Amino acid sequence: MKSLLRTAALGAALAFAGAASAETWSMQSTYPGSLTQLGTLGKRIADQVTAVTGGDVELVFQEPGALVPALEVFDAVASGAVEAGWSTPGYWAGKVPALQLFGAVPFGPSAGEYLAWVKFGGGQELFDEIYAESNIKSIFCGVIAPEASGWFRKEINSPEDLQGLKMRFFGLGAKVMEKMGVSTQLLAGGDIFPALELGTIDATEFSMPAIDLNLGFYQVAKHYYFPGWHQQSTLFDLMINLDVWEDLDETTQLQIQTVCDANLAYGLAEGEAIQGKALAELADKGVTIHKWSDEMLQAFSQAWAEVVEEQNQDPDFARVWESLSAFRAEYEKWSDLGYIQ
């Protein structure tokens, strides 16, 4: 009997210890959970972290605005107001300019090249260092296929046709568009359609066909342009308050990292698989799909070169740009030999 009581007491103690170690984290998203890939990948992370850690970390997906506004997630995670956030580094240009280079780069790398730089070319180390200065541990946790270049009410045939337009635009690409005479503003995904419908903006870019279809831009603008020179691939991250992260044991940290690595592969495969059907559906809805002329792409490229020169005044931006550029110069030799151009 005494032995049984001791065993029962030990079991109860272990159960209590396990319960005490379990944590519930709020993960504030910048994207609605229903939004193809941008939101659904975030929900997948929340579910998988909870499952893989055996509930030791219950990650709760929070819809945009549930706890803080979509574009205030960075500050909320940094301060510890929320434990985690789901977003893309490119949203935080006003906080840390260099982070834009970890979100999407105009005329930048495809997903494979981007991940190669991050994982093996020095990108991860710079990323960790820059985020840590804001008390955030961030993990690359998603990557998607190329985006479209934008939705316009009227056809765009020359750089002059862009002059004076008001357009929602993201990241470094927005600075390029400003060089082209476009007035840009950054809007969260859920705010774009109303602004386009009401005429607050004349045009918008947001994401790839399967995602843009979901948001209904085709109802207002019928001219859809490719390629997305501003976002040939886009990285997303799981931001975690650094103090919260450092309180985790190494096993739990590794479990979360493993979920994110798996989500990179899952998101890329899904994104590549769903675009053809979406493009066909958009064409059926009366959307005219265009490809930019060489003249337009050259104009965007020249404007991008000016933006890089200006952004390099920021020391961290300059360091990251130098690292990425050196890696791309080396990778180009392999790309030219190994891939059909």
N, C-alpha and C positions, 0 to 999 in steps of 0.2 A: 504493500500500500504506500509506504513512504517513497519507494522508488517511483511509483506511478505519479505521486503528487509532485515529486521533483521534476519528472519529465514534463508534466502538464505545466508546471510553473515556468520551466525553461522555454517551452513552446509559446506560452503567452508572452514571455519577455521578448522573444525573437519577433513575434508578430507585432508587438507594440513598437519595437525598434524599427521594423520595416515601415510601419504606418507613419512613424514620426519622420522618417527620411523622405517620404514622398512629398513632392512639391507640385503645386498647380501654378502654371505660368500663363499669363495673358500674352498672346501674340497679336499685336495690333497690325492689321494689314492696310496697305495703301490701295488694295484692289478688292472689289466685291468678290465674295466666295463663289458666286455663280459664273464669273467671267472666265471664259475658256482660257486655259493655261495660266494666265496671270493670277487669277484667283484660285482656280482648282489645284494648281501645283502647291499653293500655300496651304490649302486644306489637307492635301495629301501629306505634306510634311508634318502638320499637327497630328494627324492620325498615326503616322508611322513612328514619330518620336515617342508618342504615348505608348504604342504597342511594343516597340523595340526595347524601351527601357522598363518594360513590365509595369508601367504606371508610376515608376519612380519620379518621372517628370511627365505630368499631364499638361500637354501644350494645347491651349484653348484658342482657336482661331477667332479673332474679333473683326467684325465687319468694319469698313471705313467709317470713322466717326463714332464708333461705339464707345470708345474711351477717349480718344483724341482725334482731331481732324487728320485726314489722310496724309497731308503734307507736313505734319508736325511729329511724325513718328520718330524721327532721328532724335529730337530733343527729349521725347518721352522715354526712349530707351536709355539715352545717355544719363539722364537724371535718376533713373530707376522708377519712374512713375509707372512704367510697364516693364515687365521682364524681357520681352522680346518684340521684334517687329519683322514684318515680311514686306520687302520692297526691292528697289534696285538702287545701287549707289548713285546713279545719275541724277536722282531727285535732289541730291544735297549739294548742288553747285554753290548755293548761297552760303553754305556752312564751310565746306572744304572743297575748293575747286578741283583738286587733284582726283577726288573720288569719281568725277565724271568719266575718267579714263578706264574705270573698272565697271562701267555700266554699258556704254556703247561708244564707238569711235567712228566718226565720219570717215568714209573710205577705208574703214578698218578691217580687222581680221574676221574671217568666218569662224564659226564656233570651234572647229578643231584647232585652228591656229591660236585662237584666244585662250582656250583652255590649256594649250601647250605652254604658252607664256606664263599663265597663272601658276600652273602646277610645277613647271620645270625651268622657267626662264626668269625667275625672280619676282614675278608679279605678286605672288602670295605674301612674300616677306614685306614688300612695300605696303600692301593692303593692310596687313596686320598692324604694322607700325603706325600708319596714318589713322586708322580707326581707334587704336588704343589711346591716342592723344585726346579723344573725346569720350573715353571711358566706355568703349563699345568693343565687344568681340563679335566680329562678323564672319560668317561662313558662306562661301559661294554655294548656292543651293538650287540653282536653276539656270538654264540657258535655252534660248529659243532661236528659231530660224530667222532669216532676214525679214525685216518689216517692209511694208509698202512705204512709198514716199509721201503720200498724202491724198486727201480728198479735196476737190475744187469744184465750185459751182460752174466755172467756165473753163474752157480749154486753155492750156498754157503752152504757147509756142515759142516764146523767147524770154530772155531775162527781164525784158521791159514789162511783160505781162504780170510779173510778180510785184511790181512797184505799187506800194500803198495798200497791199492786202493786209488784213488782220488775221492771224493764224495761230492756232494752238500748236506749239512745237516743244519738243523735249530735248534737254541736254545740250551738248555741244552743237548739235545740228541747228538749234535755235539761233545760235550766234552766227552761224553761216547764213541763215535766212535773213537775219537782220542786215548783214552785209549786202544782201540782194534787194534791200528796200522793203522788206516785210516787217510789220510790227507783230512781234510774237508775245505770247503769254503762256505760262505753264498752268494747265488745268488738270485736276485729277480726272480719272476715267469717267466717273459718273456725272461730271459737270460738263462734259464736252457736247453731248447731243443737244441739251437745252440751249447752250450758247450758240451752236451752229444753227439751230432752228429759229432762234430769235434774231439772228443776224449780228449778235455781239461779236462773232468772228465770221470771217468769210470762208475759211478753209481750216482743215485740221489734218494732222497725222496722229496716229496712235499706235497701231501695231500691225500684225500680219492679217491676211484676209479672213481667216477663221475667227479671229477676235473682233476685227472691225465689223464683220457681218453681224455678230452678236449684239453690237452696240447700235446698229441701224443707221449708220451715217449715209447709206445709199438712199435713204428717204429724202435727204436734203441736197446732197451733192452727188452728181452723176459721173464725174471725171476722176478716175483713180489711177495714180501714177506709180511706176516702178522704174528701176530698182530703188530700194530704200538705201540710198548712198549713205545716209546718216546713221543707219543701224543695220549693218550686215549680220550682226548677231548681238544679242542683249543678255547680259548676266544679271541674275537676281540673287539676293542674299538674305539669310536669316541673321538679323542683328540681335545680339544678346547683351544685356547690361554686363559690363566686364566684371563687376563684383559678384554678380550672380553666377557667371561662368566659372570664375576662379574658386567658388565654393563647391563646385561639383567635383566628384572623384574622377580619376582618369578614365575609368571604364565608361561612365556616363558621357563624358566628353567625347570619347571615341564612338560611342553609339550614335550620338547626334551627328558627328562628322560623317559617319558611314551612311546615315539616312540621306544627308545632303549629297554625297557623292553619287548615290544611287539615283537621286532625283535629277541630277544633271543629265544622266543618260536617258532617263525616262522622259523628261521634258523635251529634249532635243528630238528623240524618236517620234514622240507624239506630234510635235510641231511640224515636222517634215511630212507626216502622214496625212494631215487634215487640210492642207491648203488647196489641193486640186479640186476637191468637191466644193469648197467654199467659193473658189473663183468661178466655177460653173454656175453656182447659185446666184452669185452677184451679177453675172452676165444675163441670166434669166430675168433679173429684176431691173434690167435696163441700164446697168452701169457700163460705161465705156472705159475699157482698160487700155492705158497708154504706157509706152516706154519712153523715158526721157531721151531726147536727141543727144548726139555727141556734143553739140554746142552747149546744151544746158548742163550736162555733166561736167564739162570743162569749166563752166562758170562757177558751179558749186565747188569744184576742186580748188580753183584759184582763191575763192573766198575762204575756204577752209585753211589754206596756207597762211592767210592773214590772221585768222583766228588763233592758230597755233602760236604764231609769233607773239601775239598779245598775251595769251594765256601762260606762256613760258616765263612771264614776269613773276609768276608765283613759284617759289623755290620747289615746293613739293610737286606741283604739276610738272615742272621742268625735269625733275628726277624720274618721275614715272614715265613721262613721254620719252626720255632718253632710253630707259630700259626697254620699253615696248618697241621703239624704233630700231634699236640694235638687234632685238630678237627677230623682228620682222625682216630685217635685211639678211640675216643669216638663214631664216626660214625660206626666203624667196628662192634661194638656190635649190632647195629640196622641192619646193612647190613647182618650179618650172620643169624640173626633171621628172618628178614622180606623178604629176597629175596632168590629165588632158586639159588643155587650156581652151 
